[in-house]
């Protein structure tokens, strides 16, 4: 009788292990199903939002096209649009002219500074030549302007 009892205890232990494994499997399955439900729910919400955005985009683009068509149908608006186009053209021309003026001003400034430098060098050379004369000293010479530096 003892071996039978041991056998029945062994069967009981196997049943408990199977029961614990079954409950672990069912818990894992529940977690997996819950996670899958959450993923599916998120996908549905995301798809609904995309659909809503697409519908809004189509609605707005249709409204804008209608507004543009209406703007070109109204003769007064056509005159305003023509004026705006002309203004845009004039502003582009003005920008090009101003850019040209700035470029030429820079060229003139450089030419002026170069000529001023040459003139200063020339005057300083003449003053040094005159300093060689005995009856005139450089300290006695004074010229108005900022081109002389002694």
Protein Blocks (a to p, Z undefined) as FASTA:
>chain_A
ZZmmmmmmmmmmmmmmmmmmmmmmmmmmmmmmmmmmmmmmmmmmmmmmmmmmmmmmmmmm
mmmmmmmmmmmmpmklmmmmmmmmmmmmmmmmmmmmmmmmmmmmmmmmmmmmmmmmmmmm
mmmmmmmmmmmpmkbcfklpccedjkbcZZ
